[in-house]
């Protein structure tokens, strides 16, 4: 894995991402994001889901 330009190395990247995941604002919003991308709000026309074509189960090919 090549870290992004702001990270010194892979460990630095993972460390700062783990800190970000523990922030209060993210903890409060992540369940809404998950519901939008993968859950009950995925088909809501008012939710403005930009990822729907990529995550909608009717567009996923399960064949190997």
N, CA, C and O atoms as a Tinker XYZ file with bonds, in Angstrom:
   256  protein
     1  N      0.838000   -1.173000    0.000000    73     2
     2  CA     0.000000    0.000000    0.000000    64     1     3
     3  C      0.888000    1.243000    0.000000    63     2     4     5
     4  O      1.858000    1.325000    0.753000    81     3
     5  N      0.553000    2.185000   -0.832000    73     3     6
     6  CA     1.270000    3.454000   -0.869000    64     5     7
     7  C      0.449000    4.470000   -0.078000    63     6     8     9
     8  O     -0.707000    4.724000   -0.416000    81     7
     9  N      1.029000    5.050000    0.962000    73     7    10
    10  CA     0.270000    6.012000    1.766000    64     9    11
    11  C      0.036000    7.305000    0.984000    63    10    12    13
    12  O      0.775000    7.608000    0.047000    81    11
    13  N     -0.995000    8.069000    1.371000    73    11    14
    14  CA    -1.232000    9.353000    0.716000    64    13    15
    15  C     -0.086000   10.327000    0.998000    63    14    16    17
    16  O      0.706000   10.101000    1.913000    81    15
    17  N      0.006000   11.397000    0.228000    73    15    18
    18  CA     1.134000   12.329000    0.371000    64    17    19
    19  C      1.306000   12.921000    1.773000    63    18    20    21
    20  O      2.429000   13.238000    2.168000    81    19
    21  N      0.221000   13.075000    2.528000    73    19    22
    22  CA     0.333000   13.686000    3.846000    64    21    23
    23  C      0.858000   12.727000    4.903000    63    22    24    25
    24  O      1.289000   13.166000    5.970000    81    23
    25  N      0.830000   11.430000    4.630000    73    23    26
    26  CA     1.285000   10.441000    5.613000    64    25    27
    27  C      2.764000   10.133000    5.415000    63    26    28    29
    28  O      3.242000   10.037000    4.284000    81    27
    29  N      3.471000    9.980000    6.508000    73    27    30
    30  CA     4.898000    9.675000    6.442000    64    29    31
    31  C      5.145000    8.244000    5.990000    63    30    32    33
    32  O      6.096000    7.968000    5.259000    81    31
    33  N      4.268000    7.326000    6.438000    73    31    34
    34  CA     4.379000    5.916000    6.078000    64    33    35
    35  C      3.035000    5.243000    6.351000    63    34    36    37
    36  O      2.081000    5.910000    6.750000    81    35
    37  N      2.954000    3.938000    6.142000    73    35    38
    38  CA     1.689000    3.217000    6.341000    64    37    39
    39  C      1.209000    3.281000    7.790000    63    38    40    41
    40  O      0.014000    3.435000    8.043000    81    39
    41  N      2.122000    3.165000    8.723000    73    39    42
    42  CA     1.748000    3.203000   10.141000    64    41    43
    43  C      1.185000    4.575000   10.518000    63    42    44    45
    44  O      0.214000    4.665000   11.269000    81    43
    45  N      1.779000    5.611000   10.012000    73    43    46
    46  CA     1.312000    6.979000   10.256000    64    45    47
    47  C     -0.111000    7.145000    9.710000    63    46    48    49
    48  O     -0.966000    7.731000   10.375000    81    47
    49  N     -0.363000    6.634000    8.515000    73    47    50
    50  CA    -1.682000    6.704000    7.894000    64    49    51
    51  C     -2.730000    5.980000    8.742000    63    50    52    53
    52  O     -3.800000    6.528000    9.006000    81    51
    53  N     -2.427000    4.759000    9.167000    73    51    54
    54  CA    -3.373000    3.973000    9.965000    64    53    55
    55  C     -3.599000    4.617000   11.324000    63    54    56    57
    56  O     -4.727000    4.634000   11.816000    81    55
    57  N     -2.556000    5.140000   11.934000    73    55    58
    58  CA    -2.665000    5.792000   13.228000    64    57    59
    59  C     -3.633000    6.975000   13.169000    63    58    60    61
    60  O     -4.517000    7.095000   14.017000    81    59
    61  N     -3.471000    7.847000   12.172000    73    59    62
    62  CA    -4.337000    9.022000   12.082000    64    61    63
    63  C     -5.757000    8.659000   11.655000    63    62    64    65
    64  O     -6.706000    9.341000   12.041000    81    63
    65  N     -5.916000    7.618000   10.879000    73    63    66
    66  CA    -7.263000    7.175000   10.551000    64    65    67
    67  C     -7.970000    6.599000   11.768000    63    66    68    69
    68  O     -9.170000    6.812000   11.938000    81    67
    69  N     -7.253000    5.878000   12.616000    73    67    70
    70  CA    -7.862000    5.338000   13.830000    64    69    71
    71  C     -8.262000    6.465000   14.780000    63    70    72    73
    72  O     -9.291000    6.371000   15.449000    81    71
    73  N     -7.467000    7.521000   14.847000    73    71    74
    74  CA    -7.840000    8.683000   15.666000    64    73    75
    75  C     -9.095000    9.330000   15.104000    63    74    76    77
    76  O     -9.989000    9.704000   15.863000    81    75
    77  N     -9.177000    9.469000   13.783000    73    75    78
    78  CA   -10.351000   10.072000   13.152000    64    77    79
    79  C    -11.611000    9.255000   13.427000    63    78    80    81
    80  O    -12.680000    9.824000   13.649000    81    79
    81  N    -11.495000    7.937000   13.414000    73    79    82
    82  CA   -12.658000    7.081000   13.654000    64    81    83
    83  C    -13.177000    7.173000   15.087000    63    82    84    85
    84  O    -14.318000    6.795000   15.352000    81    83
    85  N    -12.364000    7.663000   16.003000    73    83    86
    86  CA   -12.776000    7.793000   17.395000    64    85    87
    87  C    -13.373000    9.168000   17.713000    63    86    88    89
    88  O    -13.810000    9.391000   18.842000    81    87
    89  N    -13.401000   10.076000   16.764000    73    87    90
    90  CA   -13.923000   11.420000   17.015000    64    89    91
    91  C    -15.436000   11.386000   17.221000    63    90    92    93
    92  O    -16.134000   10.590000   16.592000    81    91
    93  N    -15.932000   12.235000   18.084000    73    91    94
    94  CA   -17.351000   12.267000   18.440000    64    93    95
    95  C    -18.227000   12.531000   17.219000    63    94    96    97
    96  O    -19.250000   11.867000   17.048000    81    95
    97  N    -17.857000   13.470000   16.378000    73    95    98
    98  CA   -18.689000   13.816000   15.230000    64    97    99
    99  C    -18.821000   12.627000   14.281000    63    98   100   101
   100  O    -19.889000   12.416000   13.706000    81    99
   101  N    -17.768000   11.859000   14.109000    73    99   102
   102  CA   -17.836000   10.689000   13.244000    64   101   103
   103  C    -18.671000    9.584000   13.881000    63   102   104   105
   104  O    -19.468000    8.939000   13.200000    81   103
   105  N    -18.498000    9.364000   15.165000    73   103   106
   106  CA   -19.284000    8.341000   15.858000    64   105   107
   107  C    -20.775000    8.625000   15.739000    63   106   108   109
   108  O    -21.578000    7.697000   15.639000    81   107
   109  N    -21.151000    9.904000   15.747000    73   107   110
   110  CA   -22.567000   10.269000   15.653000    64   109   111
   111  C    -23.105000   10.143000   14.234000    63   110   112   113
   112  O    -24.305000    9.932000   14.057000    81   111
   113  N    -22.256000   10.264000   13.222000    73   111   114
   114  CA   -22.724000   10.300000   11.838000    64   113   115
   115  C    -22.505000    9.007000   11.061000    63   114   116   117
   116  O    -23.130000    8.814000   10.019000    81   115
   117  N    -21.649000    8.128000   11.531000    73   115   118
   118  CA   -21.287000    6.970000   10.710000    64   117   119
   119  C    -22.465000    6.021000   10.480000    63   118   120   121
   120  O    -22.559000    5.413000    9.414000    81   119
   121  N    -23.355000    5.884000   11.448000    73   119   122
   122  CA   -24.503000    5.000000   11.237000    64   121   123
   123  C    -25.416000    5.548000   10.148000    63   122   124   125
   124  O    -26.003000    4.775000    9.391000    81   123
   125  N    -25.546000    6.870000   10.057000    73   123   126
   126  CA   -26.339000    7.460000    8.974000    64   125   127
   127  C    -25.699000    7.196000    7.621000    63   126   128   129
   128  O    -26.399000    6.912000    6.649000    81   127
   129  N    -24.393000    7.286000    7.550000    73   127   130
   130  CA   -23.689000    7.036000    6.298000    64   129   131
   131  C    -23.837000    5.571000    5.877000    63   130   132   133
   132  O    -24.066000    5.273000    4.704000    81   131
   133  N    -23.704000    4.670000    6.840000    73   131   134
   134  CA   -23.852000    3.242000    6.535000    64   133   135
   135  C    -25.259000    2.950000    6.039000    63   134   136   137
   136  O    -25.430000    2.196000    5.082000    81   135
   137  N    -26.275000    3.537000    6.676000    73   135   138
   138  CA   -27.648000    3.341000    6.222000    64   137   139
   139  C    -27.871000    3.915000    4.833000    63   138   140   141
   140  O    -28.646000    3.360000    4.055000    81   139
   141  N    -27.215000    5.000000    4.513000    73   139   142
   142  CA   -27.345000    5.596000    3.192000    64   141   143
   143  C    -26.699000    4.719000    2.126000    63   142   144   145
   144  O    -27.282000    4.503000    1.063000    81   143
   145  N    -25.524000    4.223000    2.396000    73   143   146
   146  CA   -24.787000    3.467000    1.394000    64   145   147
   147  C    -25.277000    2.023000    1.285000    63   146   148   149
   148  O    -25.433000    1.510000    0.176000    81   147
   149  N    -25.522000    1.366000    2.408000    73   147   150
   150  CA   -25.830000   -0.062000    2.391000    64   149   151
   151  C    -27.184000   -0.432000    2.983000    63   150   152   153
   152  O    -27.621000   -1.572000    2.826000    81   151
   153  N    -27.863000    0.495000    3.659000    73   151   154
   154  CA   -29.033000    0.122000    4.440000    64   153   155
   155  C    -30.356000    0.666000    3.958000    63   154   156   157
   156  O    -30.621000    0.765000    2.760000    81   155
   157  N    -31.183000    1.017000    4.938000    73   155   158
   158  CA   -32.575000    1.351000    4.677000    64   157   159
   159  C    -32.762000    2.635000    3.879000    63   158   160   161
   160  O    -33.793000    2.800000    3.226000    81   159
   161  N    -31.805000    3.539000    3.913000    73   159   162
   162  CA   -31.935000    4.798000    3.169000    64   161   163
   163  C    -31.382000    4.709000    1.749000    63   162   164   165
   164  O    -31.383000    5.701000    1.020000    81   163
   165  N    -30.911000    3.531000    1.354000    73   163   166
   166  CA   -30.285000    3.372000    0.051000    64   165   167
   167  C    -31.254000    3.704000   -1.093000    63   166   168   169
   168  O    -30.834000    4.247000   -2.115000    81   167
   169  N    -32.528000    3.387000   -0.933000    73   167   170
   170  CA   -33.505000    3.603000   -1.992000    64   169   171
   171  C    -34.332000    4.869000   -1.790000    63   170   172   173
   172  O    -35.272000    5.115000   -2.546000    81   171
   173  N    -34.000000    5.667000   -0.794000    73   171   174
   174  CA   -34.726000    6.908000   -0.524000    64   173   175
   175  C    -34.335000    7.968000   -1.554000    63   174   176   177
   176  O    -33.167000    8.347000   -1.642000    81   175
   177  N    -35.291000    8.436000   -2.318000    73   175   178
   178  CA   -35.006000    9.411000   -3.374000    64   177   179
   179  C    -34.555000   10.763000   -2.807000    63   178   180   181
   180  O    -33.850000   11.508000   -3.488000    81   179
   181  N    -34.947000   11.084000   -1.589000    73   179   182
   182  CA   -34.570000   12.353000   -0.967000    64   181   183
   183  C    -33.217000   12.296000   -0.269000    63   182   184   185
   184  O    -32.733000   13.322000    0.209000    81   183
   185  N    -32.601000   11.132000   -0.199000    73   183   186
   186  CA   -31.346000   10.969000    0.536000    64   185   187
   187  C    -30.129000   11.418000   -0.263000    63   186   188   189
   188  O    -29.052000   11.578000    0.311000    81   187
   189  N    -30.269000   11.624000   -1.561000    73   187   190
   190  CA   -29.177000   12.081000   -2.424000    64   189   191
   191  C    -27.975000   11.133000   -2.311000    63   190   192   193
   192  O    -26.872000   11.546000   -1.953000    81   191
   193  N    -28.212000    9.869000   -2.621000    73   191   194
   194  CA   -27.182000    8.842000   -2.524000    64   193   195
   195  C    -26.404000    8.765000   -3.831000    63   194   196   197
   196  O    -26.902000    8.225000   -4.819000    81   195
   197  N    -25.194000    9.298000   -3.845000    73   195   198
   198  CA   -24.349000    9.271000   -5.030000    64   197   199
   199  C    -23.740000    7.894000   -5.283000    63   198   200   201
   200  O    -23.281000    7.622000   -6.392000    81   199
   201  N    -23.728000    7.027000   -4.279000    73   199   202
   202  CA   -23.101000    5.723000   -4.399000    64   201   203
   203  C    -24.079000    4.627000   -4.814000    63   202   204   205
   204  O    -23.672000    3.484000   -5.021000    81   203
   205  N    -25.356000    4.961000   -4.937000    73   203   206
   206  CA   -26.376000    3.949000   -5.211000    64   205   207
   207  C    -26.054000    3.060000   -6.406000    63   206   208   209
   208  O    -26.183000    1.842000   -6.280000    81   207
   209  N    -25.645000    3.588000   -7.556000    73   207   210
   210  CA   -25.351000    2.686000   -8.677000    64   209   211
   211  C    -24.246000    1.677000   -8.372000    63   210   212   213
   212  O    -24.223000    0.592000   -8.954000    81   211
   213  N    -23.343000    2.019000   -7.478000    73   211   214
   214  CA   -22.233000    1.125000   -7.158000    64   213   215
   215  C    -22.572000    0.118000   -6.069000    63   214   216   217
   216  O    -21.925000   -0.924000   -5.972000    81   215
   217  N    -23.584000    0.416000   -5.243000    73   215   218
   218  CA   -23.870000   -0.433000   -4.092000    64   217   219
   219  C    -25.234000   -1.097000   -4.134000    63   218   220   221
   220  O    -25.525000   -1.944000   -3.289000    81   219
   221  N    -26.067000   -0.744000   -5.078000    73   219   222
   222  CA   -27.407000   -1.324000   -5.163000    64   221   223
   223  C    -27.289000   -2.801000   -5.518000    63   222   224   225
   224  O    -26.582000   -3.165000   -6.458000    81   223
   225  N    -27.983000   -3.647000   -4.764000    73   223   226
   226  CA   -27.830000   -5.090000   -4.960000    64   225   227
   227  C    -28.284000   -5.558000   -6.338000    63   226   228   229
   228  O    -27.850000   -6.617000   -6.792000    81   227
   229  N    -29.134000   -4.809000   -7.010000    73   227   230
   230  CA   -29.553000   -5.230000   -8.356000    64   229   231
   231  C    -28.434000   -5.034000   -9.374000    63   230   232   233
   232  O    -28.479000   -5.624000  -10.453000    81   231
   233  N    -27.437000   -4.220000   -9.055000    73   231   234
   234  CA   -26.319000   -3.978000   -9.956000    64   233   235
   235  C    -25.076000   -4.797000   -9.635000    63   234   236   237
   236  O    -24.081000   -4.714000  -10.354000    81   235
   237  N    -25.120000   -5.590000   -8.563000    73   235   238
   238  CA   -23.972000   -6.377000   -8.153000    64   237   239
   239  C    -24.055000   -7.739000   -8.813000    63   238   240   241
   240  O    -25.081000   -8.416000   -8.743000    81   239
   241  N    -22.973000   -8.133000   -9.450000    73   239   242
   242  CA   -22.908000   -9.442000  -10.105000    64   241   243
   243  C    -22.222000  -10.419000   -9.153000    63   242   244   245
   244  O    -21.030000  -10.287000   -8.875000    81   243
   245  N    -22.967000  -11.388000   -8.661000    73   243   246
   246  CA   -22.420000  -12.348000   -7.694000    64   245   247
   247  C    -21.759000  -13.542000   -8.364000    63   246   248   249
   248  O    -21.157000  -14.369000   -7.679000    81   247
   249  N    -21.852000  -13.654000   -9.671000    73   247   250
   250  CA   -21.268000  -14.792000  -10.385000    64   249   251
   251  C    -19.752000  -14.662000  -10.412000    63   250   252   253
   252  O    -19.214000  -13.559000  -10.514000    81   251
   253  N    -19.075000  -15.790000  -10.319000    73   251   254
   254  CA   -17.620000  -15.790000  -10.353000    64   253   255
   255  C    -17.119000  -16.001000  -11.762000    63   254   256
   256  O    -15.909000  -16.031000  -11.989000    81   255
